[in-house]
Amino acid sequence: MNYIARLQGEADAAHAKIAAKDQAIQAFRVHLHGEKFRGFEPDGSRKDWIAVADVLAWLTIIKDAEPGQADDAVEPA
């Protein structure tokens, strides 16, 4: 029974990590749908461009997401 309990604990921890990463992915989606990327600039240029550095920062946040992180920790500096 000890083996099964240990496996259940490992599965619970893995599910919690997946949930934390899902939360970080959802925060990235909200960011992408934000005002920053809507419409056009006053000069007529598109506002839907995103910097590679921003995407890399978000990918790092998603990779490093852990259960119990505060919501404000899911945003690049």
C-alpha positions as CSV (number, residue, x, y, z in Angstrom):
1,M,0.0,0.0,0.0
2,N,2.9,2.4,0.7
3,Y,4.0,2.1,-2.9
4,I,0.5,3.1,-4.2
5,A,0.3,6.0,-1.8
6,R,3.7,7.2,-3.0
7,L,2.6,7.0,-6.6
8,Q,-0.6,8.8,-5.8
9,G,1.5,11.6,-4.2
10,E,3.7,11.8,-7.2
11,A,0.6,11.9,-9.5
12,D,-0.9,14.7,-7.4
13,A,2.3,16.7,-7.5
14,A,2.5,16.3,-11.3
15,H,-1.1,17.4,-11.7
16,A,-0.4,20.5,-9.6
17,K,2.6,21.4,-11.8
18,I,0.5,21.0,-14.9
19,A,-2.2,23.2,-13.4
20,A,0.4,25.9,-12.5
21,K,1.7,25.8,-16.1
22,D,-1.8,26.0,-17.4
23,Q,-2.3,29.1,-15.3
24,A,0.9,30.7,-16.7
25,I,-0.2,29.9,-20.3
26,Q,-3.6,31.5,-19.6
27,A,-1.9,34.6,-18.3
28,F,0.1,34.8,-21.5
29,R,-3.1,34.5,-23.5
30,V,-4.7,37.3,-21.6
31,H,-1.5,39.4,-22.2
32,L,-1.7,38.7,-25.9
33,H,-5.3,39.7,-26.1
34,G,-4.7,42.9,-24.2
35,E,-5.0,46.5,-25.4
36,K,-1.2,46.6,-26.2
37,F,-1.8,44.4,-29.2
38,R,-5.1,45.7,-30.5
39,G,-5.8,48.1,-33.4
40,F,-3.3,50.4,-35.0
41,E,-0.8,53.0,-34.0
42,P,-1.5,56.7,-34.8
43,D,0.8,56.4,-37.8
44,G,-1.3,53.5,-39.2
45,S,1.1,50.7,-38.3
46,R,-0.2,47.5,-36.7
47,K,0.0,47.0,-33.0
48,D,0.0,43.2,-33.0
49,W,3.8,42.8,-33.1
50,I,5.4,41.1,-30.1
51,A,9.1,41.2,-29.2
52,V,11.0,37.9,-29.2
53,A,12.4,38.8,-25.8
54,D,8.9,39.1,-24.4
55,V,8.0,35.6,-25.8
56,L,11.1,34.1,-24.4
57,A,10.4,35.7,-21.0
58,W,6.9,34.2,-21.0
59,L,8.2,30.8,-22.0
60,T,10.6,30.9,-19.1
61,I,7.7,31.8,-16.7
62,I,5.7,28.9,-18.1
63,K,8.6,26.5,-17.8
64,D,9.3,27.6,-14.2
65,A,5.7,27.7,-13.0
66,E,5.2,25.9,-9.8
67,P,2.1,25.2,-7.7
68,G,1.3,27.9,-5.1
69,Q,2.9,30.8,-7.1
70,A,1.1,34.1,-6.6
71,D,-0.8,35.4,-9.6
72,D,1.4,38.5,-9.7
73,A,4.4,36.2,-10.2
74,V,3.0,35.1,-13.5
75,E,4.0,38.2,-15.4
76,P,7.4,39.2,-16.9
77,A,9.2,42.0,-15.2
